[in-house]
Structure formats: structure tokens, C-alpha cells
Amino acid sequence: MSSSGSYSGALHKRATQRGFSLVEGAIALVVAGLMTWAAFSGYVTVSEQQEIERGRAEAEHLQSILRAFALRNGRLPCPASTPDGYEALSSGVCASGVQLGWFPYVSVGLELPTDRLRARYSVFREANLAVPAQDADLAVELERTGDSLGAPTHRDITDLIVALNNASTKPVSSARTYLTGDGGAAGAIDCAANRVMVAAYWVVVPLQDKDGDGNRLDAPHTLTSLCAASPSAPLRFASDDVVIAESPAQLAGWLRKSLP
């Protein structure tokens, strides 16, 4: 082979090697990009799941606080009208008409969290001061069993149980604290068309603004609605609010088991 032929072959070989290097480099970049995307996607998924678990843990903690408060005070706490963490009291009693608001962290002995972590809270209230035995205002301490002032059982937990029993007989109404469905066995998540059950209380822990409306509360929850999705509702693409609630009968049963 002539020297010119050898030289030409060497150039072709180097060009081929250079071509392979460019292709291999492009493939490597694509693979690296896919791996980075997968790692980032996995990180986002893990982070979101961790936040959901924190929300659930927070909701369960607030439920335990509500139960302890009920045992100690013979009533459920009054909602906070503003995010200051204090019950909306008037002359020491839950103000008339206050059924919905922020969770009263300070009044129940908790530290006030940052705005981002504050929960919404609603309590069932239907007063009947004319006939206390028929009263169903769960946010007011009231003698409902006829015990005299000074008696050990005056305004104790049994009076709250009476109110819970009364609340359990009330029809579901948009004017009182209630739950809608779960998107499954309990029907559609629709506060207007599917009012499922009376709730003694509900707590909504909002996580992120999933529906992008500028409010961390996601559908069907709003600042003015007494309705919450059923706690059994799965977290959805447009809503990651964590809900915890009890029916009047459920809370009454728990209180009975907790009596000394």
C-alpha cells in the first residue's frame, strides 16, 4: 500500500472514531438527563409524601387535643375567629353564631404555628336554652341533666354526652357542621348535592395550594363553608387537604369509654 493510501486510511479511522465519540457523548447526555429527571421526580414524590404524613400526624394530634379538652371542660373548644389562636369568646362563652374558624391553638395549650401550618376548625352548635335536655351546642358548657349547682356532676362530661346524643338526631344541614362524601362509597365530594352526615367537629390541615387558586385550602374547603370532605377521601391531584372528624355518636362513645 502506498504512503498516501495509508495516510488516507488513518484519517478515515480517526474520523470514524471521532464520529463514534460524538454519538456516544450524545447518548451519555440523554441518559444523564433521564437519570436526573428520574431522581428529581423521585425526590418530589418523596417530599410530597413526607408532607402528607406530617399533615396526617398533625391532624391526629389535634384530634387528641380536642378529646382531652372535651374531657377536661365538658365542651369542645370554640373556633378562633382570627388566626391569633384564641377562642372567640364573649363574656367567657363561645360567641353566638361562631361555628367555623381557625383552630384555637393557644386556648387549648398549644403554640401558635406559622400561617402556613394553621388548620381550619368547625364545631356543631344548635342551642336550646329553653330546654337544656335538648340542647346540642357542643361548644358551650351547660347543665343538661338537671344536676344542682355544687353537685359533683354539675356541668360534667355527661352533659356533653347528652348534647352529642342530641346532635346525632339532627338532620344534615348546610347551616351546621357536616361532612360530604369521599369520592367512593360515601358518594361524591360535593357539599351542595351530597351532604352525608352531621359532624361533632372537623379539622382541616391544608398542605399546598393544589388547585392553584392562591388559597392553601383546596376544594371543597373554603373559609366560609361548614362542609368538609370525608376523612376517608383519598388525596387528589387538585386537593391534598388532610381532614379529621368525628360524628357526635363516635365522640360520645369515646367519652363514655374514657369516664373514670
GUMARKOL-571234 format. One record per residue: residue number from 1; residue in three letters; x, y, z of N, C-alpha, C in turn. Coordinates in Angstrom, 3 decimals, padded with zeros to 6 digits. Each point is the difference from the previous one (the first is absolute). Last residue first. Example, Ala and Ser with C-alpha at 12.3 -4.5 7.8 and 13.67 -1.06 7.14 Angstrom:
<sites>
SITE    nr   rest       n_xx       n_yy       n_zz      ca_xx      ca_yy      ca_zz       c_xx       c_yy       c_zz
SITE     2    ser    012.850   -002.250    007.080    000.820    001.190    000.060   -000.770    001.090    000.730
SITE     1    ala    000.290   -005.720   -000.070   -000.890    001.190    000.000    000.900    001.200    000.000
</sites>
This chain:
<sites>
SITE    nr   rest       n_xx       n_yy       n_zz      ca_xx      ca_yy      ca_zz       c_xx       c_yy       c_zz
SITE   260    pro   -064.085    007.977    084.239    000.667   -000.714    001.106   -000.920   -001.025    000.623
SITE   259    leu   -000.279    001.474   -005.271   -000.480    000.433    001.334    000.705   -000.800    001.091
SITE   258    ser    000.427   -000.631   -004.846    001.052    000.729    000.719   -000.432    000.476    001.378
SITE   257    lys   -002.882   -002.234   -003.208    001.074   -000.940    000.323    001.089    000.652    000.858
SITE   256    arg   -003.508    002.721   -001.612   -000.523   -000.986    000.969    001.087   -000.973    000.423
SITE   255    leu    001.021    003.069   -003.406   -000.069    000.649    001.311   -000.517   -000.963    001.067
SITE   254    trp    000.057   -001.407   -004.521    001.366    000.109    000.531   -000.008    000.600    001.394
SITE   253    gly   -004.103   -000.236   -002.278    000.485   -001.341    000.359    001.390    000.043    000.590
SITE   252    ala   -001.824    003.981   -001.723   -000.696   -000.384    001.231    000.474   -001.378    000.468
SITE   251    leu    001.571    001.541   -004.132    000.634    000.710    001.103   -000.657   -000.359    001.325
SITE   250    gln   -001.890   -001.843   -003.895    001.369   -000.492    000.188    000.667    000.673    001.192
SITE   249    ala   -004.284    001.506   -001.336   -000.072   -001.326    000.625    001.396   -000.564    000.261
SITE   248    pro   -000.420    004.143   -002.339   -000.377    000.130    001.412   -000.024   -001.357    000.711
SITE   247    ser    003.299    000.215   -004.078   -001.430    000.227    000.132   -000.316    000.185    001.477
SITE   246    glu    004.806    001.277   -002.139   -000.751   -001.034    000.692   -001.474    000.362   -000.031
SITE   245    ala    005.148    001.184   -002.752   -001.322    000.365    000.517   -000.578   -001.176    000.780
SITE   244    ile    004.392    002.192   -003.365   -000.323   -000.932    001.068   -001.286    000.479    000.648
SITE   243    val    003.239    000.821   -004.833   -001.192    000.229    000.820   -000.081   -001.052    001.097
SITE   242    val    003.624    002.522   -003.797   -000.196   -001.141    000.895   -001.159    000.326    000.944
SITE   241    asp    001.444    001.812   -005.220   -000.413    000.320    001.366   -000.212   -001.285    000.801
SITE   240    asp    001.354    000.762   -004.777    000.758   -000.829    000.943   -000.341    000.360    001.445
SITE   239    ser   -001.722    000.615   -005.592   -000.282    000.233    001.423    000.807   -000.945    000.867
SITE   238    ala   -000.122   -000.010   -004.889   -000.258    001.420    000.257   -000.255    000.297    001.473
SITE   237    phe    000.999   -004.467   -001.478    000.951    000.840   -000.728   -000.171    001.467    000.364
SITE   236    arg   -001.649   -003.299    003.776   -000.174    000.050   -001.443    000.992    000.969   -000.630
SITE   235    leu   -000.992   -003.380    004.641    000.564    001.266   -000.451    000.037   -000.014   -001.522
SITE   234    pro   -003.770   -002.870    002.515    001.425   -000.037   -000.353    000.475    001.385   -000.422
SITE   233    ala   -004.015   -001.042    003.560    000.243    000.421   -001.382    001.490   -000.081   -000.302
SITE   232    ser   -002.178   -000.810    004.321    000.400   -001.155   -000.807    000.275    000.357   -001.452
SITE   231    pro   -001.645    003.141    003.329    001.403   -000.340    000.267    000.498   -001.184   -000.826
SITE   230    ser   -003.898    003.270   -001.852    000.136   -001.112    000.934    001.476   -000.302    000.236
SITE   229    ala   -001.212    004.975   -001.328   -000.009   -001.317   -000.629    000.120   -001.080    001.076
SITE   228    ala   -002.278    004.666    001.238    001.335   -000.557   -000.234   -000.157   -001.349   -000.683
SITE   227    cys   -003.045    004.916    001.378    000.133   -001.340   -000.583    001.470   -000.396   -000.128
SITE   226    leu   -002.026    004.296    001.251   -000.059   -000.909    001.143    000.175   -001.452   -000.426
SITE   225    ser    001.797    004.873   -002.385   -000.858   -001.184   -000.074    000.103   -000.863    001.246
SITE   224    thr    002.541    004.142   -001.283   -001.361    000.288    000.466   -000.911   -001.225    000.057
SITE   223    leu    004.676    000.229   -001.583    000.026    000.711    001.282   -001.400    000.205    000.573
SITE   222    thr    000.979   -004.285   -003.125    000.131    001.449   -000.161   -000.001    000.637    001.378
SITE   221    his    000.262   -005.222   -002.785    000.129    000.831    001.199    000.200    001.475   -000.349
SITE   220    pro   -000.437   -004.382   -002.671   -001.138    000.927    000.065    000.091    001.011    001.142
SITE   219    ala    003.794   -000.056   -002.571   -001.405   -000.412   -000.106   -000.228   -001.332    000.719
SITE   218    asp    004.098    002.815    001.827   -000.394   -000.521   -001.304   -001.457   -000.454    000.038
SITE   217    leu    003.553    003.575    002.768   -001.161   -000.874    000.102   -000.420   -000.429   -001.408
SITE   216    arg    003.422    003.150    000.377    000.478   -001.340    000.322   -001.145   -000.978    000.206
SITE   215    asn   -000.016    004.275   -003.337   -000.414   -000.321    001.365    000.448   -001.422    000.295
SITE   214    gly    000.469    002.075   -004.318    000.594    000.965    000.918   -000.339   -000.234    001.456
SITE   213    asp   -001.141   -002.771   -003.908   -000.877    001.173    000.092    000.542    001.058    000.949
SITE   212    gly    001.495   -004.750   -001.557    000.581    001.196   -000.567   -000.862    001.240    000.064
SITE   211    asp   -000.358   -004.827    001.624   -000.856    000.443   -001.097    000.421    001.349   -000.575
SITE   210    lys    002.390   -002.074    003.667   -000.011   -000.928   -001.121   -000.844    000.494   -001.169
SITE   209    asp    002.551    001.906    004.312   -001.043    000.560   -000.859   -000.076   -000.836   -001.273
SITE   208    gln    001.635   -002.110    004.793    000.447    000.845   -001.097   -001.201    000.514   -000.784
SITE   207    leu   -000.725   -001.918    004.467    001.429   -000.166   -000.250    000.492    000.940   -001.093
SITE   206    pro   -004.210   -000.284    004.037    000.366    000.201   -001.406    001.508   -000.097   -000.184
SITE   205    val   -003.714   -001.948    003.606    001.398    000.437   -000.036    000.392    000.170   -001.466
SITE   204    val   -004.814   -000.263    003.020    000.632   -000.090   -001.318    001.405    000.582    000.092
SITE   203    val   -004.202   -002.105    003.379    001.234    000.783   -000.088    000.590   -000.235   -001.381
SITE   202    trp   -005.167   -000.559    002.739    001.004   -000.420   -000.967    001.190    000.950    000.067
SITE   201    tyr   -004.607   -001.823    003.180    001.023    000.975   -000.366    000.733   -000.537   -001.206
SITE   200    ala   -003.969   -001.969    001.284    000.172    000.715    001.265    001.026    001.114   -000.191
SITE   199    ala   -002.976   -001.736   -004.118    001.287   -000.202    000.666    000.011    000.759    001.319
SITE   198    val   -003.794   -002.233   -003.835    000.328    001.024    000.998    001.361   -000.347    000.606
SITE   197    met   -001.143   -001.784   -005.009   -000.234   -000.205    001.430    000.359    001.222    000.825
SITE   196    val   -000.379   -000.271   -005.072   -000.026   -001.381    000.479   -000.373   -000.127    001.464
SITE   195    arg   -000.759    003.160   -004.528    000.237    000.244    001.422   -000.190   -001.322    000.733
SITE   194    asn    000.295    001.641   -005.156    000.211   -001.239    000.753    000.416    000.304    001.435
SITE   193    ala   -000.943    003.403   -003.390   -000.859   -001.099   -000.438    000.138   -001.268    000.831
SITE   192    ala    002.527    004.103    000.911   -001.369    000.419   -000.282   -000.917   -001.187   -000.257
SITE   191    cys    004.743   -000.480    000.792   -000.635    000.548    001.198   -001.461    000.395   -000.223
SITE   190    asp    003.349   -003.722   -002.175   -000.841    001.091   -000.485   -000.816    000.540    001.168
SITE   189    ile    003.064   -004.220   -001.553    000.468    001.089    000.861   -000.676    001.269   -000.500
SITE   188    ala   -002.179   -005.060   -000.640    000.810    001.093   -000.552    000.435    000.990    001.068
SITE   187    gly   -001.154   -004.957    001.721   -000.523    000.865   -001.050    000.937    001.136   -000.360
SITE   186    ala    000.657   -003.803    003.113   -000.827    001.053    000.597   -000.515    000.997   -001.036
SITE   185    ala    002.957   -003.615   -001.221   -001.210   -000.577    000.571   -000.944    001.049    000.583
SITE   184    gly    003.521    002.312   -002.615   -000.124   -001.448   -000.126   -001.323   -000.486    000.559
SITE   183    gly    001.655    004.546    000.169    000.308   -000.371   -001.371   -000.088   -001.486   -000.248
SITE   182    asp   -001.123    002.340    004.092    001.430   -000.281   -000.118    000.409   -000.351   -001.421
SITE   181    gly   -004.270    003.256    002.423    000.494   -001.338   -000.285    001.508   -000.108   -000.112
SITE   180    thr   -002.133    003.799    003.179   -000.465   -000.500   -001.281    000.672   -001.348   -000.253
SITE   179    leu   -001.218    002.665    004.847    000.960   -000.592   -000.920   -000.688   -000.361   -001.311
SITE   178    tyr   -000.916    003.938    004.259   -000.321   -001.280   -000.622    001.108   -000.450   -000.946
SITE   177    thr   -002.172    004.144    003.687    001.202   -000.734   -000.363   -000.337   -001.377   -000.568
SITE   176    arg   -003.712    003.785   -000.522    000.705   -000.604    001.123    001.175   -000.808   -000.524
SITE   175    ala   -003.113    002.199   -002.865    000.123    001.021    001.042    000.742   -000.526    001.220
SITE   174    ser   -001.265   -002.605   -003.866    001.116    000.869   -000.370    000.226    001.099    001.023
SITE   173    ser   -002.083   -004.886    001.233   -000.390    001.304   -000.511    001.237    000.807   -000.344
SITE   172    val   -002.208   -005.162    001.797    001.141    000.674   -000.592   -000.473    001.299   -000.650
SITE   171    pro   -002.718   -001.966    004.216    000.215   -000.241   -001.438    001.226    000.755   -000.498
SITE   170    lys   -000.527   -001.817    005.142   -000.307    001.143   -000.860    000.225   -000.361   -001.471
SITE   169    thr    000.942   -002.732    003.994   -001.358   -000.151   -000.534   -000.366    001.113   -000.978
SITE   168    ser    004.183   -000.187    002.421   -000.044   -001.160   -000.902   -001.377   -000.210   -000.610
SITE   167    ala    000.867    003.348    003.346    000.525    000.382   -001.314   -000.114   -001.138   -001.006
SITE   166    asn   -001.173   -000.805    004.511   -000.984    000.870   -000.647    000.448    000.386   -001.415
SITE   165    asn    002.988   -002.428    002.656   -001.136   -000.850   -000.369   -001.082    000.814   -000.714
SITE   164    leu    003.607    002.356    001.759    000.429   -000.788   -001.150   -001.123   -000.917   -000.479
SITE   163    ala   -000.673    002.449    003.944   -000.002    000.901   -001.159    000.410   -000.744   -001.267
SITE   162    val    000.267   -002.346    004.035   -001.402    000.274   -000.322   -000.083    000.880   -001.247
SITE   161    ile    004.236   -000.751    001.737   -000.496   -001.212   -000.669   -001.470    000.162   -000.376
SITE   160    leu    002.021    003.358    002.579    000.447    000.066   -001.389   -000.499   -001.217   -000.772
SITE   159    asp   -000.828    000.058    004.550   -000.818    001.029   -000.646    000.411    000.190   -001.465
SITE   158    thr    002.475   -002.885    002.799   -001.283   -000.612   -000.367   -000.922    001.013   -000.669
SITE   157    ile    004.228    001.299    001.829    000.084   -000.586   -001.327   -001.302   -000.648   -000.430
SITE   156    asp   -000.642    003.739    003.606    001.151   -000.872   -000.231   -000.096   -000.618   -001.397
SITE   155    arg   -002.885    003.236    002.984    000.727    000.398   -001.205    001.262   -000.845   -000.219
SITE   154    his   -001.783   -001.283    004.387   -000.534    001.203   -000.631    000.903    000.421   -001.160
SITE   153    thr    000.510   -003.723    003.275   -000.284   -000.268   -001.411   -000.591    001.208   -000.732
SITE   152    pro    001.089   -000.013    004.718    001.220   -000.442   -000.696   -000.211   -000.190   -001.502
SITE   151    ala   -002.922    003.660    002.672    000.066   -001.464   -000.060    001.239   -000.422   -000.789
SITE   150    gly   -001.337    004.583    000.446    000.795   -000.505    001.118    000.101   -001.505    000.025
SITE   149    leu   -004.155    002.140   -002.389    001.271    000.695    000.116    000.741   -000.486    001.244
SITE   148    ser   -003.463   -003.415   -002.174   -000.004    001.306    000.650    001.399    000.591    000.072
SITE   147    asp   -002.144   -003.399   -003.853    000.767    000.003    001.253    000.058    001.413    000.574
SITE   146    gly   -002.119   -001.626   -004.293   -000.779    000.409    001.167    000.746   -000.032    001.315
SITE   145    thr    001.452   -000.832   -004.750   -000.566   -001.178    000.660   -000.739    000.336    001.291
SITE   144    arg    002.570    003.031   -002.958   -001.066   -000.574   -000.817   -000.688   -001.184    000.655
SITE   143    glu    003.521    004.585    000.608   -000.611   -001.086    000.779   -001.218   -000.508   -000.768
SITE   142    leu    004.453    002.279   -002.297   -001.367    000.240    000.439   -000.508   -001.200    000.795
SITE   141    glu    004.273    002.453   -003.173   -000.166   -000.811    001.205   -001.363    000.335    000.598
SITE   140    val    001.493    000.472   -005.302   -000.411    000.694    001.221   -000.161   -001.010    001.138
SITE   139    ala    000.930   -001.006   -004.694    001.071    000.924    000.392   -000.318    000.747    001.287
SITE   138    leu   -002.965   -003.127   -002.364    001.163   -000.737    000.502    001.135    000.897    000.470
SITE   137    asp   -005.491    000.076   -000.531    001.093    000.947   -000.233    001.266   -000.590    000.617
SITE   136    ala   -004.805   -001.586   -000.103    001.046   -000.676   -000.779    001.111    000.971   -000.382
SITE   135    asp   -004.754   -000.909    003.561    001.030    000.878   -000.552    001.069   -000.813   -000.730
SITE   134    gln   -003.990   -001.370    002.655   -000.025   -000.166   -001.453    001.066    000.842   -000.701
SITE   133    ala   -000.730    000.064    004.724    000.132   -001.438   -000.272    000.008   -000.278   -001.503
SITE   132    pro   -000.780    004.468    001.748    001.400   -000.436   -000.002    000.195   -001.481   -000.333
SITE   131    val   -003.700    003.691   -001.150   -000.086   -001.397    000.445    001.414   -000.579   -000.036
SITE   130    ala   -000.369    004.520   -000.888   -001.321   -000.151    000.623   -000.194   -001.408    000.547
SITE   129    leu    003.848    001.265   -002.541    000.097    000.399    001.404   -001.330   -000.143    000.717
SITE   128    asn    002.468   -001.780   -004.386   -001.401   -000.048    000.451    000.010    000.303    001.497
SITE   127    ala    003.606    000.051   -004.803   -000.385    000.266    001.390   -001.500   -000.165    000.223
SITE   126    glu    003.962   -001.732   -003.350   -001.432    000.266   -000.128   -000.580    000.136    001.407
SITE   125    arg    005.038   -000.971   -002.803   -000.680    000.825    000.998   -001.477    000.166   -000.378
SITE   124    phe    005.157   -002.666   -001.264   -001.457   -000.011   -000.124   -000.641    000.791    001.144
SITE   123    val    004.966    000.927   -002.260   -000.643   -000.757    001.068   -001.514    000.131   -000.134
SITE   122    ser    005.150    000.749   -002.869   -001.433    000.275    000.113   -000.603   -000.912    001.059
SITE   121    tyr    005.087    002.001   -002.329   -000.699   -000.791    001.009   -001.465    000.412    000.042
SITE   120    arg    005.325    000.355   -002.773   -001.372    000.469    000.142   -000.752   -000.967    000.901
SITE   119    ala    005.541    000.979    000.035   -001.128   -000.830   -000.423   -001.321    000.731    000.167
SITE   118    arg    005.572    001.385   -000.858   -001.208    000.128    000.820   -001.189   -000.746   -000.596
SITE   117    leu    004.776    000.694   -001.611   -000.380   -001.266    000.621   -001.323    000.058    000.766
SITE   116    arg    002.193    003.752   -002.289   -000.030   -001.078   -000.981   -000.553   -001.295    000.573
SITE   115    asp    000.809    003.959    002.692   -001.198    000.090   -000.836   -000.138   -001.207   -000.912
SITE   114    thr    002.747   -000.949    004.368    000.081    001.014   -001.039   -001.272   -000.031   -000.839
SITE   113    pro   -000.652   -001.735    004.952    000.908   -000.290   -001.105    000.072    001.163   -000.985
SITE   112    leu   -000.969   -000.216    005.476   -000.597    000.430   -001.252    000.983   -000.280   -001.141
SITE   111    glu   -000.305   -002.919    004.610    000.653    001.169   -000.581   -000.656    000.327   -001.339
SITE   110    leu   -002.886   -002.415    003.918    001.038   -000.258   -000.998    000.664    001.304   -000.436
SITE   109    gly   -003.928   -000.787    003.100    001.309   -000.267    000.590    001.111   -000.325   -000.969
SITE   108    val   -004.754    001.406   -000.635    000.050   -001.404    000.399    001.387   -000.398    000.489
SITE   107    ser   -000.928    004.451   -001.519   -001.011   -000.284    001.017    000.024   -001.453    000.463
SITE   106    val    002.818    001.493   -003.597    000.435    000.556    001.284   -000.975   -000.377    001.114
SITE   105    tyr   -001.051   -001.343   -004.541    001.209   -000.621    000.545    000.327    000.487    001.410
SITE   104    pro   -004.302   -000.222   -003.159    000.401    000.874    001.116    001.219   -000.545    000.748
SITE   103    phe   -001.715   -000.293   -005.402    000.167   -000.826    001.192    000.529    000.877    001.137
SITE   102    trp   -002.984    002.373   -003.676    001.315   -000.614    000.095    000.073   -000.855    001.256
SITE   101    gly   -004.812    000.658   -002.066    001.113    000.942    000.107    001.327   -000.724   -000.045
SITE   100    leu   -005.855   -000.547    000.785    001.093   -000.257   -000.928    001.086    001.038    000.189
SITE    99    gln   -004.132    000.078    002.363    000.100   -001.449   -000.212    001.250   -000.385   -000.780
SITE    98    val   -002.732    004.272    002.662    001.355   -000.398   -000.405    000.070   -001.526   -000.068
SITE    97    gly   -003.926    002.535    001.498    000.172   -000.065   -001.448    001.371   -000.426   -000.473
SITE    96    ser   -000.414    002.061    004.844   -001.126   -000.515   -000.767    000.305    000.025   -001.493
SITE    95    ala    003.973   -000.441    003.633   -000.891    001.015   -000.564   -001.071   -000.625   -000.880
SITE    94    cys    002.348   -002.317    004.257    000.167    000.028   -001.446   -001.035    000.930   -000.627
SITE    93    val    001.433    001.067    004.955   -000.771   -001.044   -000.683    000.225    000.130   -001.499
SITE    92    gly    001.753    003.092    003.358    000.435   -001.327    000.419   -000.709   -001.147   -000.678
SITE    91    ser   -000.792    004.648   -001.097   -000.301   -000.173    001.438    000.293   -001.421    000.450
SITE    90    ser    000.629   -000.213   -004.649   -000.684    001.231    000.398   -000.490   -000.200    001.422
SITE    89    leu    003.867   -002.412   -003.737   -000.875    000.007    001.169   -000.612    001.381    000.218
SITE    88    ala    002.953   -003.051   -003.510   -000.833    001.194   -000.172   -001.051    000.036    001.109
SITE    87    glu    005.093   -002.322    000.220   -001.423   -000.227   -000.213   -000.745    001.327   -000.136
SITE    86    tyr    005.196   -000.215   -001.338   -000.861    000.085    001.178   -001.472   -000.251   -000.367
SITE    85    gly    003.969    000.334   -003.049    000.078   -001.195    000.829   -000.882    000.003    001.223
SITE    84    asp    000.706    003.134   -003.971    000.806    000.273    001.188    000.087   -001.175    000.963
SITE    83    pro   -002.320    000.976   -004.601    001.103   -000.964    000.169    000.849    000.222    001.246
SITE    82    thr   -005.346    001.160   -000.177    001.182    000.485   -000.702    001.136   -000.990    000.233
SITE    81    ser   -004.122   -001.070    001.819   -000.492    000.808   -001.125    001.138    000.558   -000.848
SITE    80    ala   -000.255   -004.653    002.941    000.610    001.329    000.045   -000.451    000.779   -001.227
SITE    79    pro   -002.845   -004.132    002.543    000.965    000.381   -001.038    000.577    001.389    000.252
SITE    78    cys   -001.573   -003.089    004.082   -000.609    000.915   -000.956    001.038    000.316   -001.081
SITE    77    pro   -000.033   -004.697    002.939    000.424    001.400   -000.050   -000.741    000.778   -001.072
SITE    76    leu   -002.382   -004.065    002.585    001.052    000.139   -000.990    000.418    001.465   -000.075
SITE    75    arg   -001.945   -002.389    004.564   -000.400    000.632   -001.260    001.152   -000.092   -000.977
SITE    74    gly    000.354   -001.286    004.639   -001.408   -000.299   -000.242   -000.555    000.692   -001.233
SITE    73    asn    004.670   -000.093    002.005   -000.868    001.177    000.079   -001.486   -000.277   -000.223
SITE    72    arg    003.704   -003.343   -000.050    000.356    000.928    001.069   -001.043    001.099    000.203
SITE    71    leu   -000.362   -003.251   -003.516   -000.034   -000.700    001.290    000.213    000.967    001.160
SITE    70    ala    000.435    001.703   -004.380   -001.392   -000.353    000.291   -000.123   -000.699    001.353
SITE    69    phe    004.329    000.950   -001.642   -000.686    001.244    000.388   -001.450   -000.301    000.389
SITE    68    ala    002.518   -003.500   -001.774    000.456    000.319    001.355   -000.688    001.255    000.515
SITE    67    arg   -000.839   -001.210   -004.448   -000.591   -000.975    000.925    000.392    000.302    001.443
SITE    66    leu    001.962    002.597   -003.409   -001.433    000.279    000.105   -000.665   -000.939    001.000
SITE    65    ile    004.507   -000.780   -001.073   -000.124    001.209    000.803   -001.471    000.348    000.205
SITE    64    ser    001.081   -003.523   -002.874    000.249   -000.406    001.385   -000.127    001.190    000.948
SITE    63    gln   -000.352    000.861   -004.609   -001.144   -000.771    000.469    000.179   -000.424    001.463
SITE    62    leu    003.571    002.107   -002.176   -001.054    000.963    000.335   -001.261   -000.720    000.471
SITE    61    his    003.533   -002.674   -001.544    000.395    000.677    001.248   -001.082    000.987    000.434
SITE    60    glu   -000.499   -002.106   -004.140   -000.247   -000.949    001.088    000.371    000.606    001.352
SITE    59    ala    000.974    002.523   -003.850   -001.452   -000.124    000.164   -000.341   -000.944    001.152
SITE    58    glu    004.533    000.424   -001.233   -000.478    001.229    000.632   -001.503   -000.083    000.254
SITE    57    ala    002.011   -003.495   -002.389    000.431   -000.049    001.399   -000.506    001.225    000.757
SITE    56    arg   -000.747   -000.126   -004.613   -000.816   -001.001    000.691    000.356   -000.081    001.483
SITE    55    gly    002.637    002.786   -002.732   -001.359    000.528    000.121   -000.913   -000.956    000.741
SITE    54    arg    004.344   -001.412   -001.053    000.042    001.012    001.062   -001.384    000.602    000.221
SITE    53    glu    000.459   -002.967   -003.551    000.092   -000.725    001.273    000.070    000.968    001.170
SITE    52    ile    000.094    001.825   -004.299   -001.320   -000.585    000.265    000.011   -000.725    001.341
SITE    51    glu    004.063    001.652   -001.590   -000.852    001.096    000.441   -001.399   -000.505    000.336
SITE    50    gln    003.064   -003.046   -001.818    000.409    000.365    001.353   -000.875    001.126    000.551
SITE    49    gln   -000.596   -001.267   -004.451   -000.506   -001.043    000.891    000.356    000.312    001.452
SITE    48    glu    001.707    002.825   -003.356   -001.442    000.174    000.123   -000.580   -001.024    000.960
SITE    47    ser    004.555   -000.387   -001.024   -000.253    001.217    000.781   -001.490    000.215    000.224
SITE    46    val    001.376   -003.560   -002.812    000.331   -000.278    001.398   -000.314    001.207    000.878
SITE    45    thr   -000.520    000.557   -004.634   -000.982   -000.952    000.512    000.235   -000.283    001.471
SITE    44    val    003.141    002.675   -002.249   -001.260    000.715    000.164   -001.054   -000.921    000.606
SITE    43    tyr    004.110   -001.935   -001.101    000.154    000.899    001.140   -001.298    000.745    000.278
SITE    42    gly    000.266   -002.742   -003.829   -000.061   -000.793    001.224    000.102    000.856    001.238
SITE    41    ser    000.545    002.064   -004.134   -001.391   -000.426    000.160   -000.175   -000.814    001.270
SITE    40    phe    004.357    001.221   -001.189   -000.764    001.167    000.453   -001.458   -000.365    000.239
SITE    39    ala    002.819   -003.303   -001.805    000.387    000.287    001.383   -000.801    001.172    000.548
SITE    38    ala   -000.588   -001.115   -004.504   -000.559   -001.046    000.859    000.314    000.272    001.462
SITE    37    trp    001.901    002.862   -003.214   -001.459    000.184    000.060   -000.641   -001.008    000.937
SITE    36    thr    004.583   -000.478   -000.873   -000.240    001.199    000.809   -001.493    000.242    000.168
SITE    35    met    001.316   -003.458   -002.856    000.285   -000.363    001.388   -000.258    001.177    000.938
SITE    34    leu   -000.373    000.716   -004.617   -001.088   -000.854    000.473    000.193   -000.379    001.464
SITE    33    gly    003.438    002.431   -002.104   -001.203    000.820    000.170   -001.165   -000.801    000.536
SITE    32    ala    003.975   -002.256   -001.098    000.196    000.812    001.204   -001.233    000.865    000.274
SITE    31    val    000.059   -002.486   -003.978   -000.136   -000.891    001.161    000.131    000.788    001.302
SITE    30    val    000.783    002.326   -003.981   -001.410   -000.367    000.098   -000.243   -000.869    001.234
SITE    29    leu    004.439    001.118   -001.035   -000.731    001.181    000.476   -001.488   -000.314    000.177
SITE    28    ala    002.753   -003.312   -001.870    000.313    000.182    001.420   -000.752    001.186    000.589
SITE    27    ile   -000.279   -000.784   -004.629   -000.743   -001.025    000.746    000.224    000.180    001.500
SITE    26    ala    002.510    002.723   -002.836   -001.414    000.398   -000.042   -000.855   -000.978    000.801
SITE    25    gly    004.552   -001.022   -000.541   -000.177    001.144    000.901   -001.444    000.445    000.062
SITE    24    glu    001.199   -003.376   -003.049    000.039   -000.505    001.371   -000.211    001.122    001.012
SITE    23    val    000.362    001.194   -004.495   -001.239   -000.756    000.228   -000.066   -000.494    001.436
SITE    22    leu    003.966    002.104   -001.343   -001.100    000.971    000.044   -001.321   -000.689    000.283
SITE    21    ser    003.797   -002.687   -000.597    000.100    000.746    001.260   -001.129    001.006    000.131
SITE    20    phe    000.485   -002.459   -004.018   -000.498   -000.837    001.082    000.023    000.750    001.332
SITE    19    gly    001.934    002.152   -003.650   -001.445   -000.107   -000.174   -000.627   -000.830    001.098
SITE    18    arg    004.670    000.299   -000.201   -000.553    001.253    000.462   -001.522   -000.008   -000.122
SITE    17    gln    002.326   -003.668   -001.713    000.089    000.010    001.466   -000.599    001.261    000.578
SITE    16    thr    000.315   -000.238   -004.649   -001.005   -000.963    000.490   -000.021   -000.022    001.520
SITE    15    ala    003.302    002.564   -002.078   -001.316    000.631   -000.173   -001.111   -000.905    000.524
SITE    14    arg    004.394   -001.667   -000.068   -000.142    001.009    001.044   -001.353    000.693   -000.095
SITE    13    lys    001.053   -003.142   -003.319   -000.146   -000.678    001.290   -000.217    001.001    001.122
SITE    12    his    000.957    001.611   -004.323   -001.352   -000.564    000.053   -000.265   -000.659    001.351
SITE    11    leu    004.329    001.611   -000.874   -000.946    001.104    000.167   -001.422   -000.510    000.130
SITE    10    ala    003.346   -003.112   -000.966    000.131    000.473    001.381   -000.960    001.133    000.272
SITE     9    gly    000.349   -001.668   -004.391   -000.682   -000.952    000.889    000.042    000.455    001.449
SITE     8    ser    002.360    002.513   -003.203   -001.453    000.160   -000.183   -000.770   -000.935    000.910
SITE     7    tyr    004.681   -000.397   -000.113   -000.375    001.264    000.628   -001.512    000.217   -000.078
SITE     6    ser    001.855   -003.675   -002.219    000.064   -000.188    001.451   -000.460    001.242    000.723
SITE     5    gly    000.406    000.229   -004.664   -001.143   -000.833    000.398   -000.034   -000.214    001.485
SITE     4    ser    003.637    002.281   -001.838   -001.195    000.850   -000.056   -001.237   -000.770    000.405
SITE     3    ser    004.139   -002.258   -000.320   -000.045    000.852    001.206   -001.217    000.876   -000.011
SITE     2    ser   -000.351   -004.660   -002.566    000.791    001.216   -000.083   -000.129    000.809    001.273
SITE     1    met   -000.261   -005.440   -000.413   -000.874    001.198    000.000    000.896    001.229    000.000
</sites>
